[in-house]
Amino acid sequence: MKRRQFLQGAGVGLAAAAVASPAIAQSAPTVRWRLATSFPKNLDTLYGACEMFSKAVAELSDQKFLIQVFGPGEIVPAFQVFDAVSNNTVEMGNSGSYYYIGKDLAFAFGTAVPFGLNTRQMNAWLVYGGGTDLLNELYGKYNVYGLSFGNTTAQMGGWFRKEIKTVEDLKGLKFRCGGMAGQVLAKLGVVPQQIPPADIYPALEKGTIDAAEWIGPYDDEKLGFVKIAPYYYYPGWWEGSANGHLFISTSKWAELPKPYQQMVRIAAAQVAADLISKYDVGNAPAIKRLVVAGAQLRPFSLEIMDAAYTATNELFTEVAGKNPMFKKLYDSMVAFRNEQYQWHQVCEATYDNYMIRQRNRA
């Protein structure tokens, strides 16, 4: 081809590309979805993640794909978000998978199980360990597709009106907790309560419950628990990490253009990374402020930890023997956890423990 012909051809190609780009943008459909969340608006972490996600999708789509966020009670109550997605009341929702263990105890693995995975392990298991595929095998039975939506990291053990030193002290205690923790604690004599986030403080204040766990210092400070239950226990062994999910109607997802599906994945991944960082940054100064405000930090005794660990293994063995989906997720998670800790004890834990000792000597 002669140089002149080539340049003429190239000019036509560039012009065509210049026309095609806006033409493609103009052909993108306008989509409006609703997202219901279980988490109250005063939590800039969890509710804020939904707002961040909505904004990111809007910007990626040049304002063509708009998602409106609704708090608990605005469309459905906090613990009905999954059902609202399942029956197409809303296109998508943000919630904790373990709020729905009444459907199937296997739902717990989407958020946290007692003595489960830490934050990094949870992320790795979901992405590369088959966790997300197994969970979507479960969610798919309910017309729901799930994406990881951020982790609130290792949780505190909660706020108590009185000191809890022994297993005996747990007996008869009315304790708000999430997921399968309640079934483990019930084996130790606790009376578990599942209460939506916005209702925890009033229940604790009125004495309807004796203790409550939520997440950790940053969010707990906002919810004001230190004012009415000063003993702040750790660790929250039932949530070594706690993963949130973005639930999407499978029928609506199938209708969504592929570029929009990719936007959702990208925005969800951005939110997931941001949320972990936000908790890491916020928890450190918040715990100091809470201590100044009167929080009395207490570790769970080794007696309580060991009793809880034994009760957890007994419960999981019982459930796995009856529930094939639970067993699949449990076996997958345990194998992954054991391999990860074998590595972590060599380097990760050694480094962290050394640095903590050095910090304490300073």
Long-range contacts (C-beta under 8 A, 24 or more apart in sequence): 25-62, 28-61, 28-62, 28-64, 28-257, 28-259, 29-64, 29-257, 30-64, 30-65, 30-66, 31-61, 31-64, 31-65, 31-66, 31-256, 31-260, 32-66, 32-67, 32-68, 33-65, 33-66, 33-67, 33-68, 33-90, 33-91, 33-92, 33-252, 34-67, 34-68, 34-70, 34-75, 34-90, 34-91, 34-92, 35-67, 35-68, 35-69, 35-70, 35-90, 35-91, 35-92, 35-93, 35-94, 36-70, 36-72, 36-74, 36-75, 36-76, 36-81, 36-84, 36-85, 36-89, 36-90, 36-92, 36-93, 36-94, 37-69, 37-70, 37-71, 37-72, 37-81, 37-93, 37-94, 37-95, 38-72, 38-78, 38-79, 38-81, 38-93, 38-94, 38-95, 38-96, 38-99, 38-196, 38-197, 39-71, 39-72, 39-78, 39-94, 39-95, 39-197, 40-71, 40-72, 40-197, 40-198, 41-71, 42-222, 43-197, 43-219, 43-222, 45-152, 45-215, 45-218, 45-219, 45-275, 45-278, 45-279, 45-282, 46-94, 46-152, 46-219, 46-244, 46-275, 47-71, 48-278, 49-94, 49-149, 49-150, 49-244, 49-271, 49-274, 49-275, 50-94, 52-270, 52-271, 52-274, 53-94, 53-149, 53-246, 53-267, 53-268, 53-270, 53-271, 56-263, 56-266, 56-267, 56-270, 56-271, 57-260, 57-263, 57-264, 57-267, 60-263, 60-266, 60-267, 61-260, 61-263, 65-260, 65-263, 67-92, 72-196, 72-197, 72-198, 73-198, 77-196, 78-196, 78-197, 78-198, 79-194, 79-196, 81-247, 82-142, 82-144, 82-247, 85-143, 85-144, 85-247, 85-248, 85-249, 86-142, 86-143, 86-144, 86-249, 87-143, 88-143, 88-249, 88-251, 88-252, 90-249, 91-248, 91-249, 91-252, 92-246, 92-247, 92-248, 92-249, 92-252, 93-246, 93-247, 94-149, 94-244, 94-245, 94-246, 94-247, 95-244, 95-245, 95-247, 96-178, 96-179, 96-242, 96-244, 96-245, 97-135, 97-146, 97-243, 97-245, 98-178, 98-179, 98-180, 99-178, 99-179, 99-194, 101-179, 101-180, 103-142, 104-138, 104-323, 104-325, 104-326, 105-180, 105-319, 105-323, 105-326, 106-138, 106-323, 106-325, 106-326, 106-328, 106-329, 107-138, 108-179, 108-180, 109-134, 109-135, 109-326, 109-329, 109-330, 109-333, 110-135, 110-138, 110-139, 110-146, 110-243, 110-245, 111-178, 111-179, 111-239, 111-242, 111-243, 111-244, 111-245, 112-155, 112-179, 112-238, 112-239, 112-240, 112-241, 112-242, 112-243, 113-179, 113-180, 113-238, 113-312, 113-316, 113-330, 113-333, 114-180, 114-181, 114-184, 114-237, 114-238, 114-308, 114-312, 115-237, 115-238, 115-240, 115-308, 115-309, 115-312, 116-239, 116-240, 116-241, 116-333, 116-337, 117-240, 117-241, 117-333, 117-336, 117-337, 117-340, 118-154, 118-240, 118-241, 119-151, 119-153, 119-154, 119-240, 119-241, 119-276, 121-241, 121-336, 121-337, 121-340, 122-151, 122-241, 122-243, 123-148, 123-151, 123-272, 124-336, 124-340, 125-332, 125-333, 125-336, 126-243, 129-332, 129-336, 130-332, 131-329, 131-332, 131-333, 131-336, 134-328, 134-329, 134-332, 135-329, 137-325, 138-325, 138-329, 139-247, 140-250, 143-249, 143-250, 143-251, 144-247, 144-248, 144-249, 144-250, 145-247, 145-248, 145-249, 145-250, 145-253, 146-245, 146-246, 146-247, 146-248, 147-245, 147-246, 147-248, 147-264, 147-265, 147-268, 148-243, 148-244, 148-245, 148-246, 148-268, 148-272, 149-243, 149-244, 149-245, 149-246, 149-268, 149-271, 149-272, 149-275, 150-243, 150-244, 150-271, 150-272, 150-273, 150-274, 150-275, 150-276, 151-241, 151-242, 151-243, 151-244, 151-272, 151-275, 151-276, 151-279, 152-215, 152-216, 152-219, 152-239, 152-241, 152-242, 152-244, 152-275, 152-279, 153-216, 153-241, 153-242, 153-276, 153-279, 153-280, 153-283, 154-216, 154-235, 154-236, 154-239, 154-240, 154-241, 155-213, 155-215, 155-216, 155-235, 155-236, 155-238, 155-239, 155-240, 155-241, 155-242, 156-213, 156-215, 156-216, 156-217, 156-220, 156-232, 156-233, 156-234, 156-235, 156-236, 157-213, 157-232, 157-233, 157-234, 157-235, 157-236, 157-237, 157-300, 158-211, 158-212, 158-213, 158-214, 158-232, 158-233, 158-236, 159-204, 159-211, 159-212, 159-213, 159-220, 159-225, 159-226, 159-228, 159-229, 159-230, 159-231, 159-232, 159-233, 160-210, 160-211, 160-229, 160-231, 160-232, 160-233, 161-210, 161-211, 161-228, 161-229, 161-230, 161-231, 162-210, 162-231, 163-231, 163-298, 164-211, 164-231, 164-233, 164-298, 164-300, 164-304, 165-301, 166-301, 166-303, 166-304, 167-303, 167-304, 167-307, 170-304, 173-210, 173-211, 174-208, 174-209, 174-210, 174-211, 175-209, 175-210, 175-211, 175-212, 175-213, 176-200, 176-203, 176-204, 176-209, 176-211, 176-212, 176-213, 177-212, 177-213, 177-238, 178-213, 178-238, 178-239, 179-238, 179-239, 180-238, 180-315, 181-213, 181-238, 181-239, 183-315, 184-238, 184-308, 184-311, 184-312, 184-315, 185-308, 187-311, 187-314, 187-315, 188-304, 188-307, 188-308, 188-311, 197-223, 200-225, 201-225, 201-228, 204-228, 204-229, 215-242, 215-279, 216-279, 216-283, 216-286, 217-282, 217-283, 217-286, 217-287, 217-289, 217-290, 218-278, 218-279, 218-282, 218-283, 218-286, 220-286, 220-290, 221-286, 221-289, 221-290, 221-293, 226-290, 226-293, 226-294, 226-295, 230-294, 230-295, 230-296, 231-296, 231-298, 232-290, 232-295, 232-296, 232-297, 232-298, 233-298, 233-299, 233-300, 234-297, 234-298, 234-299, 234-300, 235-299, 235-300, 237-300, 237-305, 237-308, 237-309, 238-308, 244-275
